[in-house]
Amino acid sequence: MTNLLPIPLTEKLKEAVEAEKLSKELKEKVDILKEELWENLKSRYTLV
């Protein structure tokens, strides 16, 4: 089967897929950091 998309379009598609993957990874890391920060703050400032 031949590639029917023009090469520049194929490259842009690859870049978009890679960018989305990186975006998901960054979001996961940010979520982890937010959770760690929240736990840190809770341990410092416990409500009495």
Backbone as XML, in Angstrom:
<?xml version="1.0"?>
<chain id="A" units="angstrom">
  <residue number="1" name="MET">
    <atom name="N" x="0.847" y="-1.189" z="0.000"/>
    <atom name="CA" x="0.000" y="0.000" z="0.000"/>
    <atom name="C" x="0.889" y="1.248" z="0.000"/>
  </residue>
  <residue number="2" name="THR">
    <atom name="N" x="0.567" y="2.155" z="-0.875"/>
    <atom name="CA" x="1.379" y="3.367" z="-0.971"/>
    <atom name="C" x="0.820" y="4.442" z="-0.054"/>
  </residue>
  <residue number="3" name="ASN">
    <atom name="N" x="1.695" y="5.329" z="0.341"/>
    <atom name="CA" x="1.293" y="6.449" z="1.181"/>
    <atom name="C" x="0.627" y="7.500" z="0.297"/>
  </residue>
  <residue number="4" name="LEU">
    <atom name="N" x="-0.634" y="7.792" z="0.553"/>
    <atom name="CA" x="-1.372" y="8.724" z="-0.290"/>
    <atom name="C" x="-1.226" y="10.174" z="0.173"/>
  </residue>
  <residue number="5" name="LEU">
    <atom name="N" x="-0.740" y="10.377" z="1.398"/>
    <atom name="CA" x="-0.575" y="11.737" z="1.897"/>
    <atom name="C" x="0.734" y="12.327" z="1.401"/>
  </residue>
  <residue number="6" name="PRO">
    <atom name="N" x="0.735" y="13.616" z="1.107"/>
    <atom name="CA" x="2.008" y="14.259" z="0.741"/>
    <atom name="C" x="2.982" y="14.182" z="1.915"/>
  </residue>
  <residue number="7" name="ILE">
    <atom name="N" x="4.259" y="14.120" z="1.613"/>
    <atom name="CA" x="5.274" y="13.958" z="2.657"/>
    <atom name="C" x="5.205" y="15.052" z="3.727"/>
  </residue>
  <residue number="8" name="PRO">
    <atom name="N" x="5.092" y="16.342" z="3.361"/>
    <atom name="CA" x="5.024" y="17.349" z="4.422"/>
    <atom name="C" x="3.829" y="17.132" z="5.363"/>
  </residue>
  <residue number="9" name="LEU">
    <atom name="N" x="2.708" y="16.705" z="4.822"/>
    <atom name="CA" x="1.529" y="16.456" z="5.641"/>
    <atom name="C" x="1.765" y="15.271" z="6.571"/>
  </residue>
  <residue number="10" name="THR">
    <atom name="N" x="2.428" y="14.253" z="6.059"/>
    <atom name="CA" x="2.761" y="13.091" z="6.881"/>
    <atom name="C" x="3.665" y="13.503" z="8.030"/>
  </residue>
  <residue number="11" name="GLU">
    <atom name="N" x="4.641" y="14.352" z="7.750"/>
    <atom name="CA" x="5.554" y="14.829" z="8.799"/>
    <atom name="C" x="4.792" y="15.642" z="9.844"/>
  </residue>
  <residue number="12" name="LYS">
    <atom name="N" x="3.882" y="16.486" z="9.394"/>
    <atom name="CA" x="3.085" y="17.298" z="10.329"/>
    <atom name="C" x="2.234" y="16.389" z="11.208"/>
  </residue>
  <residue number="13" name="LEU">
    <atom name="N" x="1.690" y="15.339" z="10.627"/>
    <atom name="CA" x="0.884" y="14.391" z="11.389"/>
    <atom name="C" x="1.742" y="13.703" z="12.455"/>
  </residue>
  <residue number="14" name="LYS">
    <atom name="N" x="2.944" y="13.295" z="12.075"/>
    <atom name="CA" x="3.860" y="12.674" z="13.040"/>
    <atom name="C" x="4.179" y="13.647" z="14.170"/>
  </residue>
  <residue number="15" name="GLU">
    <atom name="N" x="4.429" y="14.915" z="13.822"/>
    <atom name="CA" x="4.733" y="15.932" z="14.830"/>
    <atom name="C" x="3.546" y="16.133" z="15.767"/>
  </residue>
  <residue number="16" name="ALA">
    <atom name="N" x="2.349" y="16.137" z="15.207"/>
    <atom name="CA" x="1.149" y="16.326" z="16.022"/>
    <atom name="C" x="0.956" y="15.168" z="16.998"/>
  </residue>
  <residue number="17" name="VAL">
    <atom name="N" x="1.176" y="13.959" z="16.525"/>
    <atom name="CA" x="1.046" y="12.783" z="17.385"/>
    <atom name="C" x="2.089" y="12.841" z="18.502"/>
  </residue>
  <residue number="18" name="GLU">
    <atom name="N" x="3.311" y="13.190" z="18.157"/>
    <atom name="CA" x="4.379" y="13.301" z="19.152"/>
    <atom name="C" x="4.057" y="14.405" z="20.166"/>
  </residue>
  <residue number="19" name="ALA">
    <atom name="N" x="3.561" y="15.532" z="19.680"/>
    <atom name="CA" x="3.215" y="16.639" z="20.575"/>
    <atom name="C" x="2.100" y="16.236" z="21.534"/>
  </residue>
  <residue number="20" name="GLU">
    <atom name="N" x="1.133" y="15.501" z="21.040"/>
    <atom name="CA" x="0.047" y="15.061" z="21.909"/>
    <atom name="C" x="0.565" y="14.101" z="22.976"/>
  </residue>
  <residue number="21" name="LYS">
    <atom name="N" x="1.469" y="13.220" z="22.589"/>
    <atom name="CA" x="2.055" y="12.272" z="23.542"/>
    <atom name="C" x="2.825" y="13.031" z="24.629"/>
  </residue>
  <residue number="22" name="LEU">
    <atom name="N" x="3.621" y="14.010" z="24.213"/>
    <atom name="CA" x="4.367" y="14.807" z="25.180"/>
    <atom name="C" x="3.432" y="15.599" z="26.080"/>
  </residue>
  <residue number="23" name="SER">
    <atom name="N" x="2.358" y="16.100" z="25.513"/>
    <atom name="CA" x="1.375" y="16.853" z="26.290"/>
    <atom name="C" x="0.759" y="15.984" z="27.379"/>
  </residue>
  <residue number="24" name="LYS">
    <atom name="N" x="0.424" y="14.743" z="27.034"/>
    <atom name="CA" x="-0.140" y="13.820" z="28.026"/>
    <atom name="C" x="0.876" y="13.526" z="29.121"/>
  </residue>
  <residue number="25" name="GLU">
    <atom name="N" x="2.133" y="13.315" z="28.732"/>
    <atom name="CA" x="3.177" y="13.035" z="29.717"/>
    <atom name="C" x="3.359" y="14.221" z="30.661"/>
  </residue>
  <residue number="26" name="LEU">
    <atom name="N" x="3.368" y="15.428" z="30.092"/>
    <atom name="CA" x="3.505" y="16.622" z="30.920"/>
    <atom name="C" x="2.333" y="16.774" z="31.873"/>
  </residue>
  <residue number="27" name="LYS">
    <atom name="N" x="1.132" y="16.514" z="31.381"/>
    <atom name="CA" x="-0.049" y="16.630" z="32.237"/>
    <atom name="C" x="0.042" y="15.644" z="33.396"/>
  </residue>
  <residue number="28" name="GLU">
    <atom name="N" x="0.480" y="14.425" z="33.118"/>
    <atom name="CA" x="0.639" y="13.433" z="34.182"/>
    <atom name="C" x="1.665" y="13.898" z="35.213"/>
  </residue>
  <residue number="29" name="LYS">
    <atom name="N" x="2.784" y="14.455" z="34.745"/>
    <atom name="CA" x="3.811" y="14.935" z="35.667"/>
    <atom name="C" x="3.294" y="16.102" z="36.495"/>
  </residue>
  <residue number="30" name="VAL">
    <atom name="N" x="2.568" y="17.012" z="35.871"/>
    <atom name="CA" x="2.002" y="18.156" z="36.594"/>
    <atom name="C" x="1.007" y="17.672" z="37.641"/>
  </residue>
  <residue number="31" name="ASP">
    <atom name="N" x="0.174" y="16.691" z="37.286"/>
    <atom name="CA" x="-0.785" y="16.141" z="38.249"/>
    <atom name="C" x="-0.068" y="15.532" z="39.450"/>
  </residue>
  <residue number="32" name="ILE">
    <atom name="N" x="1.018" y="14.818" z="39.188"/>
    <atom name="CA" x="1.796" y="14.213" z="40.281"/>
    <atom name="C" x="2.392" y="15.305" z="41.167"/>
  </residue>
  <residue number="33" name="LEU">
    <atom name="N" x="2.957" y="16.331" z="40.533"/>
    <atom name="CA" x="3.550" y="17.425" z="41.310"/>
    <atom name="C" x="2.494" y="18.161" z="42.128"/>
  </residue>
  <residue number="34" name="LYS">
    <atom name="N" x="1.309" y="18.368" z="41.561"/>
    <atom name="CA" x="0.239" y="19.032" z="42.314"/>
    <atom name="C" x="-0.163" y="18.199" z="43.524"/>
  </residue>
  <residue number="35" name="GLU">
    <atom name="N" x="-0.245" y="16.900" z="43.344"/>
    <atom name="CA" x="-0.594" y="16.009" z="44.447"/>
    <atom name="C" x="0.485" y="16.048" z="45.536"/>
  </residue>
  <residue number="36" name="GLU">
    <atom name="N" x="1.754" y="16.010" z="45.124"/>
    <atom name="CA" x="2.849" y="16.075" z="46.090"/>
    <atom name="C" x="2.841" y="17.401" z="46.842"/>
  </residue>
  <residue number="37" name="LEU">
    <atom name="N" x="2.599" y="18.492" z="46.121"/>
    <atom name="CA" x="2.536" y="19.808" z="46.750"/>
    <atom name="C" x="1.391" y="19.873" z="47.756"/>
  </residue>
  <residue number="38" name="TRP">
    <atom name="N" x="0.229" y="19.363" z="47.361"/>
    <atom name="CA" x="-0.925" y="19.353" z="48.241"/>
    <atom name="C" x="-0.640" y="18.555" z="49.512"/>
  </residue>
  <residue number="39" name="GLU">
    <atom name="N" x="-0.013" y="17.376" z="49.366"/>
    <atom name="CA" x="0.331" y="16.557" z="50.531"/>
    <atom name="C" x="1.334" y="17.289" z="51.426"/>
  </residue>
  <residue number="40" name="ASN">
    <atom name="N" x="2.286" y="17.963" z="50.799"/>
    <atom name="CA" x="3.292" y="18.717" z="51.547"/>
    <atom name="C" x="2.621" y="19.843" z="52.336"/>
  </residue>
  <residue number="41" name="LEU">
    <atom name="N" x="1.738" y="20.580" z="51.692"/>
    <atom name="CA" x="1.049" y="21.683" z="52.370"/>
    <atom name="C" x="0.172" y="21.164" z="53.508"/>
  </residue>
  <residue number="42" name="LYS">
    <atom name="N" x="-0.521" y="20.061" z="53.258"/>
    <atom name="CA" x="-1.385" y="19.498" z="54.305"/>
    <atom name="C" x="-0.565" y="19.095" z="55.521"/>
  </residue>
  <residue number="43" name="SER">
    <atom name="N" x="0.624" y="18.537" z="55.295"/>
    <atom name="CA" x="1.445" y="18.094" z="56.418"/>
    <atom name="C" x="2.019" y="19.286" z="57.192"/>
  </residue>
  <residue number="44" name="ARG">
    <atom name="N" x="2.231" y="20.399" z="56.531"/>
    <atom name="CA" x="2.767" y="21.577" z="57.210"/>
    <atom name="C" x="1.689" y="22.334" z="57.971"/>
  </residue>
  <residue number="45" name="TYR">
    <atom name="N" x="0.539" y="22.452" z="57.352"/>
    <atom name="CA" x="-0.522" y="23.273" z="57.935"/>
    <atom name="C" x="-1.732" y="22.416" z="58.233"/>
  </residue>
  <residue number="46" name="THR">
    <atom name="N" x="-1.652" y="21.660" z="59.283"/>
    <atom name="CA" x="-2.796" y="20.823" z="59.635"/>
    <atom name="C" x="-3.823" y="21.672" z="60.367"/>
  </residue>
  <residue number="47" name="LEU">
    <atom name="N" x="-5.075" y="21.443" z="60.034"/>
    <atom name="CA" x="-6.146" y="22.182" z="60.692"/>
    <atom name="C" x="-6.368" y="21.612" z="62.082"/>
  </residue>
  <residue number="48" name="VAL">
    <atom name="N" x="-6.555" y="22.513" z="63.032"/>
    <atom name="CA" x="-6.762" y="22.062" z="64.412"/>
    <atom name="C" x="-8.248" y="22.040" z="64.726"/>
  </residue>
</chain>
